Amino acid sequence: EVQLVESGGGLVQPGGSLRLSCAASGFAFGSYDMSWVRQAPGKGPEWVSTITSDSGRTYSADFVKGRFTISRDNAKNTLYLQMNSLLPEDTAVYYCAAESTDFRGQGTQVTVSS
C-alpha cells in the first residue's frame, strides 16, 4: 500500500520557521521526482517545489524562492521542506506528492499568524 505521511505543520508567528517531513512507503521512493503542493482555504492547489529523484535539481515557485528549501533522504524514504521567513499568506495545508503518479499524502496544516 502506498503511503505518504506529512508531519511538522503547526502554528507559527510571521517570520518563523517550520520543517515539514513526508514519510513514504509502499513504492520506490528513490525513483520518483517529488513535490510539495499547498492549498489555502477557498483556493485551488498551488505547486510549491519539486526535487528530482537523485536530488540533482530543485525547482521552486517564485513566491517561495529564498525562503523554502526542498530536500530528500532516499535512504530514509523521506522528503522535507524547510520553510523560513514564513508569511501569513503561506497559511495552507501542505501535501507531498510523487510526480507522474496519483500518490499524495493527507497533508499537514501550516498556520502563520500572530
TASULTA-V819790 format. One record per run of one state. SS is the DSSP state (a for helix, b for strand, c for the rest). FROM is the first residue (numbers start at 1). TO is the last residue. Records with the same first field share a line. If there is no record, write none. Layout:
SS=FROM-TO / FROM-TO
This chain:
c=1-2 / 8-9 / 13-17 / 26-28 / 32-33 / 40-44 / 52-57 / 61-61 / 65-67 / 74-77 / 84-87 / 91-91 / 99-103 / 105-107 / 113-114
b=3-7 / 10-12 / 18-25 / 34-39 / 45-51 / 58-60 / 68-73 / 78-83 / 92-98 / 104-104 / 108-112
a=29-31 / 62-64 / 88-90
